[in-house]
């Protein structure tokens, strides 16, 4: 008799679980949503979270808070979200390092594919190849010719070994068949200062960071790595125009939920964020930060991430880059 009751209880629980889950999905969100940014305040992901979070709060009538959990090139905050409950109340707002870090460090405590559900690509921003103004090369072609004529004699800086700028330049080296020497710094400040001073010759920098140096004549922009020319620098060619078709590189920003988050919650998040990204006010705010609103489906974002992981793994293996 006890066994019969026990079996019925198990069956009832099994039948009830989907109904409870559906009810939770319908009620979502009903409490505070935490957007984890794995970087310091003022970075691109943080800016996006603080622009979009209050708008979501207005729509849903719940608190939406930005939680900066920086450290280990974004891995600390990312791991926190990977281990969070998959209920839609803890989200990750991250950037390109989500795709580059696993290529550098194969011992991460999370899997970028298995532990996360892609929600949406929020935005992208272009990066550029810039050189010190004292360099005789006045164009990208001249720079590549100069580098090929002096293998191992030209130096490039980056904000740190294994970061997106480092890997983007290593990709350029592979595709353009040039030998440049990497000089890593602890942050962008020192890397840019030594580029301006002529101690290194080149660097890959976001357009919004490069703009004041280029406009003042302290640095020279040779090319942008985006698919199209930048409206801010219409005279600067893309690398694709120069015959380097496989060198399209952008800084991307996107939102993930922990793996196992219901499809209904992911779909609702995606729809709300897509709607916000189409709003002229939001697009104008992002443009001021050098970002272009993107949007799209979770599937499209997931495919981007898979391509990024494959690309940067290839670059890391070919260049022999090791984690510090």
N, C-alpha and C positions, 0 to 999 in steps of 0.2 A: 504494500500500500504506500509506504514511504517512497519507494522507488518510482511509483507512478506519479505521485505528487511532484517529486524532484524532476522527473522528465518533463511534466507539464510546465513546471516553473522555467526550465531551461528553454523550452519551445516558446513560451510566452515572452521571455526576455529577448529571444532572437527575433521574434516578430515585432516587438516594441522598439528595438534599437533603431531601425530605419525610420520609424515614425518620429522618435525623439530627435534624430539627426535632422530630419526634414523640418521639424518645428524650430530647431536651433538656427537652421539656415534662414528660415523665414523671419525670425526675430533679429537676426544679425543686421547691423550692430546694435547692441543694447547697453554697452558699457565702453569705457575708455579704450581707444586703440593706440598702441605704441608703435611708432615708426622708428626703428633702429637705424641710425646712420653710423657706419663703421669708420668714420673719419672725424676730424676736428671741426668745430664750428667755422663757417665761412667758406668751406669747400663746396664744390658743385652739388654733391648729393645732399648736403645739409641745406643749401639754399633752396633746392627743389622741395625738400620735405617741409620747410618752413613757409614756402609759398602755397603748396597744395594742401598741407595739413589743415590749416584754418578753414579753407574752402570746403573740405570734406566735413569738418565739424559743423559748419553752417547747414549743410545739406542733411546730415544725419542726426543732428541734435545730440551728439555725444562728444566728449572731449577727444581730441587727437593730439598726442604729444610727440615731440621729437626727442629721441634719446641718443645722444652721442656716445658711442662706445668705441673709441679709437684705439689703435695699437696694432702692432704686427702687420702693417700694411693693409689693414682692414679685416684681418682674419679673426680678431677677438669679437667684434660685433657680429660678424657673419656666423661664427660658431654659436653665439648666443641664440640667434634666430633659428639656426638649424636644429637646436635642441628644445625650442619653445613648443608649446602646445599648438597643434594644427587647427586652431579654432578661428583664425582670421583676426585675432586681436593683437598679434605681434607680427610686424612686417619688416622687411629689409629694404632700405633705399640705398642702393649701391652703385658702383661705376665700373669702369673697365678693369680695375684690379681684380674683380670677381673672376674674370677670365684669364688674367695673367698669373695670378698667385698660384693656382694649381699646377701651372706649367713649370714654375720655379721650384715649388715645394711639394713633393709627392707624398709627404707625411702629414698633410693637414688633417685635423680631427673631424672633417666633414667632407662630403662628396658634393660637388657643385651641381651635379645632375640628380642624384638619388635623394638628396636631402632637401631639395627646394622645388617649389611649384612656381614657374614663371607667371607673372601677372601682366606686366606691360613694360615696354620701353618708353620711358618718359621723354627723353631728349637726347640730343647729341651736340657736340661742339667740335669744331675743326682744330687740327694741329698743323703747324707749319715747320718748315726747315729754315732756320735762320743762321746767319754767320756773322762773325765780327766784321765791323765796317772796314777794318784795315786789310782784309783779305782781298787779293787781286781779282778773285772770281766775282763777276757781276751778275751771273745767271746760274741756274742749276746745272746746265750743261757744262759751263766753265768750271764749276765746283767739282763735278764728277771727273772731268778731264784732269783737273789739278790733283785730285786724290789718286787717280790711277797712275799719274806720273810720279807720285811720291808715296808709294805704299807704306803705311805704318808711320808716316811723318805728320799727319794731321790728327788733331785731338778733338773729341766731342765730349761735352759735359751732360750730366743728367742729375735729377734730384735724388737718385739712389739706385743702387744695383738691383736689377730685377723688376724695376717699376715700368709702367707703360711707356714712358719716353725712352728708356734704355732699350726695351724690346722693339719699339718702332724703328729706332735707328739701326738696330741689328738686322731687322727685316730689310731696311733700305740697303744695307751693306750686302746682304745676300742677293737681292734682286738686281742691284746695280753693279755688283762685282767690284766693290771698292774696299780698301783696307783702312779703316779709321780706328783710332785707339780710344777706348772708353775711359773717362775720368769721372767716377761717381762722387757726388756730394751728399751731404745730409740736409736735403731740402733744396728748393728752387733758388733761394736767395744767393747762396754762394756760387751755385752753378751759373746763374745769370751774371753775377758780378764779375766772375773771371772771364766770361764770354765777352762782356763789354770791355774789359781790360785787355783782351787779346791773348790771355794766357791759354785759352782753348779756342778752337776755330769755329765750332758748329754746335748746334743743339736743336732738339725738337721741342717746341713750345706751343701751348695753346694760343690761338689768335688773340684772345682778350689779354693774355699776359704779355704777348710780344708787341702788341699795338703801340704802347707809348714809347718803347725803345726804337721801334722802326720809324715812327713818325718824327722822333727827335733826331734821327740819323745815327744813333749810337749802334744800331744793328741793322742788318740787311735781310729782308725776307726773300728767299729764292723760290719757294714753292709751297703750295698747300697740299695736304694729303687727303683731302675730301674728294668726293666724286665730281663736284662742281666748284667753280671759282667762288670765292667769298665776296659778297656784296661790299664788305668793308675794305677789301683789297682786290678790286676787279682787274688790276693789271698783273697780278701774280698768278702764274699758271699752275695747274694741277700737275701732279706727277704723271697722271694718266696721259695728259697731253704730250708729255715728254717721252712717251713710249714705255712707261713703267706701269702697266695696267693692273698689276697685282699688288700695288702699294696704296690702296685706298684704306686709310686708317682714320677713324674718328674716336673721340672720347664719348662713350655712351653711358647713359644713366637709366636705371630701371628699378622696378619693384618686384620682389619675390615674397612668397609666403612659405612657411614650412611645408615640406612634403606631407601629403595626407589631408591638407586643407580641402574642404569640399569644393566641387566644381561650381556649385551655385554661388558660393562666397567669392571665389576667384572671378567668376563671370560678372558679379555685381561690382566688385572693385574695378575690374577692367572697364566696364561701361561708364562708371562714374568718372574715372580718371581720363578716359578718352573724351568725355564731354567737357571736362575742365580744360584739357589741352587745346580744344578748338576755340576756346573763349579768347577774344582779341586782347583783353586785359592781361591774361596769363601769358599769351604769346609775346606781348610787348615786354612784360617783366623778364621773361626768359631771354629775349633778344638783348636786353640791356646787360645780361650776364654772359653774353656770347654764346647762348644756347639756342638751338632750334627745336621746337616741340615736334615730337614724332608720333607717339601713339601706336595703335594697331592691336592685333590679337595676342593672347598669351602664346599661341602656337608659333606665331612669327617671331616673338621675342625668344622663345625657347630655341628656335633654329639658329638665331643669331648667336646665342651663347654657345651652342655646340660648335659652330664654325669658329668662333673665337678661341675656344679651348683647343681645337685641333690646330689652328694656325699658330698660336703662341707656343704650343708644345713642339711643333716643327722648328720654330725659330730657336727655342732654347736648346733643343738637341743639336741642331746644326752649328750653333755658336758655342756650344759647350759651356753654357752658363750654369753656375751652381748657386744654391742658396747660401747666403752669408751665415 
